[in-house]
Amino acid sequence: MIVYQATKATFLHDCDNKRIADVVSSAYVQKTGRYASHAEFKAWHNSLGEMARVLRDGDIPGDMGVGIEFGIPQTAKRIDFILSGKAEDDTPHVVIVELKQWSTSRISEKDGIIVANRGGKAEIEGPHPSYQAWSYAALLEGFNEAVYDAGTRLRPCAYLHNYRDDGIIRNAHYAAYLEKAPVFLDGEAELAKLRDFIKQHVRKGDNAALLYEIANGRIRPSKMLADSLAKMLKGNREFVLVDDQKVVYETCLAKAAQASDARKQVVIVKGGPGTGKSVVAVNLLVELTKRGQLTKYVSKNAAPREVYKQRLAGHLRRVEIGNLFSSSGSFYESQPNVFDTLVVDEAHRLNEKSGFMLNRGQNQIMELIRSARCTVFFSDDDQIVTLSDIGRTGELERWAHAMGAEVTKLELASQFRCAGSDGYITWLDNFLGIRESANADFDRDSFDFRIVDSPVELHDLIREKNKLNNKARVVAGYCWDWKSKANPDAWDIELPQHGYKAQWNLSQDGSLWIIAPESVEQVGCIHTCQGLELDYVGVIIGPDLRWIDGKPTVFPESRSRMDRSVRGWKTAMKEDPDATRERLELIVRNTYKTLMSRGMKGCYVHIVDRPK
């Protein structure tokens, strides 16, 4: 979608009539069905006038294409300003211009990130303009058939027309991205440099034909992108398929090949912790992309998305590969069958509504099935850990039938985590009171399990194990407030009887906590480790689960008031106490089962309210 599309001559005519912002605003309503915000209208009024100044040069062809607010398909990203034409040798060229009204900024230590006032009252972190412009070009090169098939050359840049050079916006910290997409600033000399940049790449006009082709180009991953993805996976032992994983993988590929608009396919794959659901999911993403299908790996939880994205991309093609990963709340506005296949990992974590306030869309399960010809759900009812989780396998099947899809049910049974001990997983069910089993114990020689008296000892054990290969972490039930969010010097988890203090790791490393080198010093929670695995995990069982007369008993009131997993439980108890109590029991017990099954080789546990 392009909100405004014209030639340079028409664009300048609209600017001369002092109505370019009105023209773009009207086109925006027509194309999107929504009114632009006041901030967007103001930005168009100010920045488009500056671009008109840039283009008032007789050597810039009048029939050059001009596009404003170019929507990048399958993303929420829009390119501010785009110019199309041909180079001297008739090679199709596009110049991407990221427009900013900034006048100041501050350096961030993070890669490609800068601090600036982005239309609000406070300064916030966000992409550097050069990174932003370059990333948009990378997305078009990776997914738009009209770009990569025609050999179109994309030339990104940024224009900050209110910004005087202060040594920050062009700091050496951003050199890698400035080289890919130069920044032009305030002043006549800078304006002349931007003109020269445009003329260097676009010598002949094309009457906006290339913009039309790109806007209507088929969205498919490029062969170069698919090959890069496959190369990263090849030879990586972490993603080798074994036994029933291979059977499920091949069956899913067959169903994806059969799927069509008239014959929707839904595959529901059940599997407990450590059965390789995510391994199969990532392999499907890579192979389907290699086969030219428009595919995404979807999860509600950001942690597995970010970790697998980093493991597949490394430092290569991060932007394009990142576009293959999506949150489950991104499909409420998607058109039917716009994707070939959606691979939904951790489907038990799906919510009914989307958006930060959980007020967008109708139902995530329905929206995912609607959006793709084939939808593959990987789910485990025993890993439902919040009151808002709705992805039970029965609910997935119900919606699939309601949407007229053919349903295939598969199961992953072989245990590859916890030293391959099915007995340990069954014992956990018994230990945590999830369900009774005959397993009073398990093979202690095959899996290193210990209950330790002190959290200090627990953390020391994990530190020691982590020295081997950075695959050991401490996690805990969310029973302590996140004080360090407001005060970085505050301690979150404090157990004074043991002299133990620790901080949650919910912001410093974010979704990459489980692989960040120094994060072994902090404590993770269900939200930063579900769907991922370690060699050794240390688990602090908080006061939300206590052993009374030998029986594990749930105390939801001991959860932190900041934990959204059980938010609203007191109100729900008044409305339907029996059903709410049953759900709370399930959530707390499932949380600890999920935490205690992250380890491949061992699990160490400290119980805060352990009976003497």
C-alpha positions in Angstrom: 0.0 0.0 0.0 1.2 3.5 -0.9 -0.9 6.3 0.7 0.2 8.9 -1.9 1.7 8.1 -5.3 2.6 10.6 -8.0 5.5 12.0 -10.1 7.8 14.7 -8.8 6.0 17.3 -10.9 2.6 16.5 -9.4 4.1 16.4 -5.9 5.6 19.8 -6.3 2.3 21.1 -7.7 0.5 19.8 -4.6 3.1 21.4 -2.4 2.8 24.8 -4.2 -0.9 24.9 -3.5 -0.1 24.6 0.2 -2.2 21.5 0.5 0.1 18.5 0.4 -0.7 17.5 4.0 -4.4 17.7 3.2 -4.0 15.6 0.1 -2.0 12.9 1.9 -4.4 13.0 4.8 -7.4 12.4 2.5 -5.6 9.6 0.7 -4.8 8.1 4.1 -8.4 7.9 5.1 -9.3 6.4 1.7 -6.6 3.7 1.9 -6.8 2.8 5.5 -10.3 3.7 6.6 -8.8 5.6 9.5 -8.1 9.3 10.2 -4.4 10.2 10.7 -3.4 11.5 14.1 -2.6 15.2 14.7 1.1 14.3 15.1 1.1 12.5 11.7 -0.6 15.4 10.0 1.9 17.9 11.5 4.8 15.7 10.4 3.5 15.6 6.8 3.0 19.4 6.8 6.5 20.1 8.0 8.6 17.3 6.5 7.0 17.1 3.0 7.6 20.8 2.5 11.3 20.2 3.2 11.4 17.4 0.7 9.8 19.7 -1.9 12.8 22.0 -1.3 15.1 19.1 -2.0 13.4 18.1 -5.2 13.4 21.7 -6.7 16.4 20.9 -8.8 16.3 20.9 -12.6 18.6 17.9 -12.8 16.2 15.7 -10.8 13.7 14.4 -13.4 10.2 15.6 -13.2 8.7 12.2 -14.1 10.5 10.5 -11.2 8.1 8.5 -9.0 7.2 9.9 -5.5 5.6 7.8 -2.9 4.5 8.8 0.6 3.8 6.4 3.5 4.7 3.2 1.6 3.4 0.3 3.7 5.8 -2.7 3.8 3.6 -5.8 3.4 3.2 -8.2 6.3 4.6 -5.5 8.7 3.3 -2.4 10.5 6.2 -0.4 9.0 5.7 2.5 6.6 8.5 4.2 4.6 8.1 8.0 4.9 9.2 9.0 1.4 10.3 6.9 -1.5 11.6 7.9 -5.0 11.7 5.7 -8.1 13.4 5.8 -11.4 16.5 4.5 -13.3 20.2 5.0 -13.1 22.2 6.1 -16.2 22.5 2.4 -17.3 18.7 1.9 -16.9 19.0 -0.2 -13.7 15.8 0.3 -11.7 16.6 2.3 -8.6 14.6 3.3 -5.5 15.7 5.9 -2.9 14.2 5.5 0.6 14.1 8.6 2.8 13.4 8.3 6.5 12.2 11.7 7.6 12.6 13.0 11.2 11.8 16.3 12.8 14.3 15.8 15.7 16.7 18.5 16.8 18.5 16.5 19.6 19.4 12.9 20.5 21.5 10.9 22.9 23.7 7.9 22.3 22.5 4.5 23.5 25.0 1.7 24.2 22.7 -0.7 22.3 23.4 -1.6 18.7 21.6 0.6 16.3 19.6 2.3 19.0 19.5 6.0 19.9 17.5 8.1 22.4 15.3 10.8 21.1 11.9 12.5 21.5 9.8 10.5 19.1 6.6 12.6 19.0 5.9 12.4 22.7 6.9 14.4 25.7 9.6 12.0 26.9 12.8 10.8 25.3 12.7 7.1 24.5 15.0 4.5 22.9 14.4 3.5 19.4 16.1 2.7 16.1 18.7 5.1 14.7 17.3 6.8 11.5 20.0 5.1 9.5 19.2 1.7 10.9 15.5 2.3 10.3 16.0 3.3 6.6 18.4 0.4 6.0 16.1 -2.1 7.7 13.2 -1.1 5.5 15.4 -1.6 2.4 16.4 -5.0 3.7 12.8 -6.1 4.2 11.9 -5.1 0.6 15.0 -6.9 -0.7 14.1 -10.0 1.3 10.4 -10.4 0.6 9.2 -8.3 -2.4 9.4 -10.3 -5.6 9.2 -7.1 -7.7 12.3 -5.9 -6.0 14.6 -8.9 -6.1 13.5 -10.4 -9.4 14.0 -7.1 -11.3 17.4 -6.5 -9.7 16.1 -3.2 -8.3 18.8 -1.3 -6.3 17.6 0.2 -3.1 19.4 3.3 -1.7 18.3 4.2 1.9 19.0 7.4 3.7 17.6 9.7 6.4 16.8 13.4 6.4 16.7 15.2 9.7 15.9 18.7 8.4 15.8 20.4 11.9 18.9 18.8 13.2 22.3 20.6 13.4 25.3 18.2 13.5 26.3 17.8 17.2 28.5 14.7 16.9 25.8 12.4 18.3 23.6 11.5 15.4 26.7 10.7 13.3 28.7 9.3 16.2 31.2 6.5 15.3 29.0 4.2 17.4 26.5 4.2 14.5 29.2 4.0 11.7 28.1 0.6 10.4 24.5 1.9 9.7 25.6 5.4 8.6 27.6 3.6 5.9 24.6 1.7 4.7 22.2 4.7 4.9 23.7 8.2 5.2 22.1 10.9 7.3 21.5 14.4 5.9 20.9 17.3 8.4 19.8 20.9 8.5 21.5 23.5 6.4 21.9 24.4 2.7 25.1 22.4 2.4 23.3 19.3 3.7 20.4 19.9 1.4 22.8 20.0 -1.6 24.4 16.7 -0.4 20.9 15.0 -0.3 20.2 16.3 -3.8 23.4 14.9 -5.0 22.7 11.5 -3.4 19.3 11.4 -5.2 20.8 12.4 -8.6 23.6 9.9 -8.2 21.1 7.0 -8.1 18.1 8.3 -10.1 19.0 9.9 -13.4 15.8 9.1 -15.3 12.2 9.1 -14.4 9.8 6.2 -14.7 6.4 7.9 -14.1 6.1 6.0 -10.8 5.9 2.7 -12.6 8.4 1.0 -10.3 6.4 2.2 -7.2 3.3 0.5 -8.6 5.2 -2.7 -9.3 6.6 -2.8 -5.8 3.3 -2.0 -4.1 1.6 -4.8 -6.0 4.6 -7.2 -6.0 4.0 -10.7 -4.7 5.3 -11.2 -1.2 7.6 -14.2 -1.1 10.9 -14.8 0.6 13.9 -14.4 -1.7 16.1 -17.3 -2.6 19.0 -15.5 -1.1 17.1 -15.2 2.2 16.0 -18.8 2.2 19.5 -20.0 1.4 20.9 -17.9 4.3 18.4 -19.4 6.7 19.0 -23.0 5.6 22.8 -22.5 5.9 22.4 -21.3 9.5 20.4 -24.4 10.4 22.5 -26.9 8.5 24.9 -28.8 10.8 23.4 -27.2 14.0 22.9 -30.2 16.3 20.4 -28.3 18.3 18.0 -28.5 15.4 18.5 -32.1 14.2 15.2 -34.0 14.1 15.0 -37.4 15.8 12.4 -40.2 15.9 8.8 -38.9 16.1 10.0 -35.3 15.5 10.9 -36.3 11.9 7.4 -37.9 11.4 5.6 -34.9 12.6 7.8 -32.6 10.5 7.2 -34.5 7.3 3.4 -34.7 8.0 3.3 -31.0 8.5 5.1 -30.3 5.3 2.7 -32.5 3.4 -0.3 -30.7 4.9 1.2 -27.3 4.1 1.6 -28.5 0.4 -2.0 -29.6 0.3 -3.5 -26.4 1.8 -5.4 -23.9 -0.4 -8.0 -21.2 0.0 -10.7 -23.8 -0.5 -9.0 -26.5 1.6 -7.7 -25.0 4.8 -5.4 -27.2 6.9 -4.9 -27.2 10.7 -2.4 -29.4 12.3 -2.4 -29.8 16.1 0.8 -31.2 17.6 0.6 -32.2 21.3 3.8 -32.6 23.2 5.1 -32.3 26.7 8.2 -30.4 27.9 11.3 -31.5 26.2 9.6 -33.4 23.3 11.0 -31.0 20.7 8.0 -28.9 19.7 10.2 -25.8 19.1 12.8 -27.9 17.2 10.2 -29.1 14.8 8.7 -25.6 14.6 12.0 -23.9 13.6 12.7 -26.6 11.1 9.3 -26.1 9.5 9.9 -22.4 9.3 13.2 -22.9 7.5 12.0 -25.6 5.0 8.7 -23.9 4.1 10.6 -20.6 3.5 13.1 -22.5 1.3 10.1 -23.9 -0.6 8.9 -20.3 -1.3 6.0 -20.3 1.1 5.2 -17.1 3.0 5.6 -18.5 6.5 6.0 -17.1 10.0 7.0 -18.6 13.3 4.4 -17.3 15.8 4.4 -17.3 19.6 2.7 -15.2 22.3 5.8 -15.3 24.4 8.7 -13.1 23.1 11.5 -15.1 24.6 11.5 -18.1 22.2 11.0 -15.8 19.2 14.0 -13.6 20.1 16.3 -16.5 21.0 15.6 -18.6 17.9 15.8 -15.5 15.8 19.3 -14.7 17.1 20.4 -18.3 16.8 19.3 -18.5 13.1 20.5 -15.0 12.1 23.7 -14.4 14.0 24.9 -11.1 12.6 23.7 -12.0 9.1 20.4 -10.8 7.6 18.9 -10.1 11.1 16.2 -7.8 9.7 14.9 -10.1 7.1 15.0 -13.2 9.3 13.4 -11.2 12.1 10.4 -10.6 9.9 9.8 -14.4 9.8 9.0 -14.2 13.5 5.8 -12.6 14.9 3.7 -12.3 18.1 0.4 -14.0 18.2 -1.3 -10.6 18.6 -0.4 -9.4 15.2 -3.1 -11.0 13.1 -6.4 -9.3 14.2 -6.3 -7.1 11.1 -4.9 -9.7 8.6 -6.8 -10.6 5.5 -7.9 -14.2 5.0 -5.3 -16.6 3.7 -2.6 -13.9 3.3 0.0 -16.4 4.6 0.7 -19.9 3.2 1.6 -21.4 6.6 1.7 -20.1 10.2 3.8 -22.2 12.6 2.4 -21.4 16.1 4.7 -22.5 18.9 3.6 -22.5 22.5 0.0 -22.4 21.3 -1.3 -23.0 24.8 -0.2 -19.5 25.6 -2.6 -17.9 23.0 -5.0 -15.2 24.4 -8.5 -14.3 23.4 -7.8 -10.6 22.7 -4.7 -8.8 21.5 -3.0 -5.5 22.2 -1.4 -4.2 25.4 -4.8 -3.6 26.9 -6.2 -6.9 25.6 -8.9 -5.1 23.8 -8.1 -5.7 20.1 -9.4 -8.4 17.8 -11.8 -11.2 18.5 -9.9 -14.4 19.2 -6.3 -15.2 18.5 -6.9 -18.8 17.5 -9.6 -17.8 15.0 -7.4 -15.0 13.6 -4.4 -17.3 13.1 -6.5 -19.9 11.3 -8.2 -17.2 9.2 -4.9 -15.6 8.2 -3.3 -18.8 6.6 -4.1 -21.6 4.3 -2.3 -23.9 6.8 -1.8 -23.4 10.5 0.3 -25.7 12.6 -0.2 -25.4 16.4 2.3 -26.9 18.9 0.6 -27.1 22.3 0.8 -28.6 25.8 -2.2 -28.2 28.1 0.1 -28.7 31.1 2.0 -25.5 30.3 -1.0 -23.1 30.6 0.4 -20.7 33.1 -1.9 -17.6 33.1 -5.6 -16.9 33.5 -5.7 -15.4 30.0 -4.2 -18.5 28.2 -6.9 -20.1 26.0 -4.9 -22.5 23.7 -6.1 -25.8 25.1 -5.9 -28.5 22.4 -9.7 -29.0 22.5 -10.2 -25.2 21.9 -7.8 -25.3 19.0 -9.7 -28.2 17.4 -13.1 -26.5 18.0 -12.0 -23.3 16.2 -10.5 -25.3 13.4 -13.8 -27.1 12.7 -15.7 -23.8 13.0 -13.4 -22.3 10.3 -14.1 -25.2 8.0 -10.5 -26.5 8.2 -9.4 -30.1 7.8 -7.8 -31.1 11.2 -4.8 -33.4 11.7 -3.8 -34.4 15.2 -0.3 -35.5 16.0 1.8 -36.1 19.1 5.4 -35.8 20.2 6.0 -38.4 22.9 9.8 -39.0 23.1 11.5 -37.1 25.9 14.8 -35.4 24.9 15.1 -33.1 27.9 15.6 -34.0 31.6 18.2 -36.6 30.4 15.4 -38.3 28.4 13.7 -39.3 31.6 9.9 -39.7 31.0 9.9 -40.9 34.6 11.1 -37.5 35.9 8.2 -35.7 34.0 5.7 -38.1 35.4 7.2 -37.8 38.9 6.9 -34.0 38.6 3.1 -34.3 38.0 2.9 -36.3 41.3 5.3 -34.1 43.2 3.5 -30.9 42.3 0.0 -32.3 42.7 -1.0 -32.0 39.0 -2.1 -35.6 38.7 -1.4 -38.8 40.6 0.9 -41.3 39.1 2.6 -44.6 40.0 6.0 -42.8 39.8 7.1 -42.3 43.4 10.6 -41.6 42.2 12.7 -41.7 39.0 16.2 -42.7 38.0 18.3 -40.4 40.0 21.5 -41.5 38.3 20.3 -40.3 34.8 19.2 -36.8 35.9 20.8 -34.6 38.5 18.0 -33.5 40.8 18.5 -32.0 44.2 16.4 -30.1 46.8 18.7 -27.7 48.6 18.2 -26.0 51.9 19.6 -22.6 50.9 19.0 -20.3 47.8 22.6 -19.2 48.2 23.7 -22.8 47.7 21.3 -23.1 44.8 22.7 -20.0 43.0 26.3 -21.1 43.7 25.6 -24.5 42.1 24.1 -22.8 39.0 27.1 -20.4 38.7 29.5 -23.3 38.8 27.5 -25.2 36.1 27.3 -22.1 34.0 31.1 -21.9 33.6 30.9 -24.9 31.3 28.9 -23.4 28.4 26.7 -20.6 29.6 23.7 -22.9 29.8 22.6 -22.7 33.5 20.2 -20.2 35.1 18.2 -19.6 38.2 14.4 -19.1 37.8 11.6 -18.5 40.3 7.9 -18.3 40.7 6.7 -14.6 40.4 6.2 -14.1 44.1 8.3 -11.0 44.5 7.6 -7.4 43.3 9.8 -6.0 40.5 11.3 -3.2 42.6 14.4 -2.9 40.4 12.3 -1.7 37.5 12.0 1.7 39.1 15.2 1.5 41.1 18.1 -0.3 39.5 19.9 -0.6 42.9 16.9 -2.3 44.6 16.8 -6.0 45.4 13.7 -7.9 44.2 14.0 -11.3 45.7 15.0 -11.1 49.3 15.2 -14.1 51.7 16.9 -12.6 54.8 16.8 -15.9 56.7 19.4 -17.2 54.2 21.2 -13.9 53.5 20.1 -14.1 49.9 19.3 -11.2 47.6 18.8 -11.1 43.8 17.2 -9.1 41.0 14.7 -10.2 38.4 16.1 -10.0 34.9 13.1 -8.6 33.2 14.6 -5.5 31.5 18.4 -5.6 31.2 18.5 -8.5 28.7 14.8 -8.7 28.0 13.7 -11.7 26.0 17.4 -12.8 25.5 17.9 -13.3 29.2 18.4 -17.1 28.9 21.5 -16.6 26.6 22.9 -13.3 27.8 26.4 -14.0 29.2 26.1 -12.1 32.6 22.4 -12.9 33.3 23.4 -15.9 35.5 23.6 -13.4 38.3 19.9 -12.5 38.0 16.7 -14.6 38.3 14.4 -15.4 35.4 10.7 -16.1 35.5 8.2 -18.1 33.5 7.9 -15.3 31.0 11.6 -15.4 30.1 12.2 -19.1 29.9 9.0 -20.9 28.7 9.7 -22.6 25.4 13.4 -22.7 25.9 15.9 -25.0 27.5 19.1 -25.1 29.6 21.6 -27.7 30.7 20.9 -27.0 34.4 18.1 -25.0 35.9 17.8 -23.8 39.5 14.3 -23.2 40.7 13.1 -21.2 43.7 9.6 -22.3 44.6 8.0 -19.3 46.2 5.3 -19.1 48.9 2.5 -19.6 46.2 3.1 -23.3 46.5 3.5 -24.8 50.0 3.5 -28.4 51.3 0.7 -28.7 54.0 0.6 -32.1 55.7 2.7 -33.4 52.9 0.4 -32.1 50.1 1.4 -29.3 47.7 -1.1 -26.5 48.3 -1.6 -23.4 46.2 -1.7 -19.9 47.7 -2.4 -17.4 44.8 -2.4 -14.5 47.1 1.4 -15.0 47.5 2.0 -14.1 43.8 3.4 -10.6 43.2 0.8 -8.0 42.6 2.8 -7.1 39.5 2.4 -10.6 37.9 -0.2 -10.3 35.1 -0.5 -14.1 35.0 -3.2 -14.1 37.7 -4.4 -10.6 37.4 -8.1 -10.3 38.2 -8.3 -13.5 40.2 -9.9 -12.0 43.3 -12.8 -10.6 41.2 -13.1 -13.9 39.4 -13.3 -15.7 42.7 -16.4 -13.7 43.7 -18.1 -14.5 40.4 -17.2 -18.2 40.1 -15.1 -19.4 43.1 -15.0 -23.1 42.1 -13.9 -22.7 38.5 -11.5 -19.9 39.4 -9.9 -21.9 42.2 -9.5 -24.8 39.7 -7.8 -22.6 37.2 -5.5 -21.0 39.8 -4.4 -24.4 41.0 -3.6 -25.4 37.5 -1.7 -22.2 36.7 0.6 -22.3 39.8 1.3 -26.0 39.5 1.9 -25.8 35.7 4.2 -22.8 36.3 6.6 -24.9 38.4 6.3 -27.9 36.2 7.4 -25.7 33.3 10.3 -24.2 35.3 11.5 -27.5 36.6 11.5 -29.1 33.2 13.8 -26.6 31.5 17.0 -28.6 32.3 18.6 -31.1 29.9 20.9 -32.5 32.6 19.8 -31.3 36.0 17.4 -29.3 38.2 18.1 -27.9 41.6 15.2 -26.7 43.8 14.9 -24.5 46.8 11.4 -24.4 48.5 10.9 -21.2 50.4 8.2 -22.6 52.7 9.5 -26.2 52.8 8.1 -28.0 55.9 10.7 -28.8 58.5 
